[in-house]
Amino acid sequence: MQQLSRSARRAILVVHVVVSVGWLGLTLGLLALGIAASTAGGGGADAASELAAAAYRSMKIFIDWLIIPLALLTLISGLVLSLGTPWGLARHRWVVTKFWLTLGAVTATVLALRTQIGAAAGAVVAGRPVPPETDLVVAPAVALALYVFLTAISVLKPWGPTARGRRLREERARRPERAGRAAVR
């Protein structure tokens, strides 16, 4: 991919940071709703059950309308940034790590978390108790920890270049030598 212009890179970087932090914040909201629902109770017609039902319905709105689009935009904007800047997708370990963890998180969000939330919301809409195997506190807590880790490696950029990154850096360092030798001859 061709290198992005400075203004395009900055615009995509802003989009990437906004959607990534939005994904993190909404996951914190899912965690809060999951805690509220699990501590409120799930069956019966009392106020606690109504709170749990409202929390599960809210989680469904979060996951369908907000989190899935932000997760996909995070992945896409990160790919564009890595491919359109000198960081590259496979030149630095932190970029490779971030890509694979983000891809895994997006997949888990779309396939597993969305399914769990949909089952819980469907159960409360139908007036059934939420199945006990639906744990909507642990999944957002683990996801939140992952997103904080991804944010940290984005800021700190640890671990250095990959083997491919070292090879490209060495090739780039040798190029001026060759050009200088050709000019002398």
Buried (B, 14 or more C-beta within 10 A) or exposed (E): EEEBEEEEBEEBBEBBBBBBBBBBBBBBBBBBBBBBBBEBBBBEEEEBBBBBBBBBBBBBEBBBEBBBEBBBBBBBBBBBBBBBBEBBBBBBBBBBBBBEBBEEBBEBBBEEBBEBBBBBBEBBEEEEEBEEEBBBBEBBBBBBEBBEEBBEBBEEBEEEBBEBBEEBEEEEEEEEEEEEEEEEE
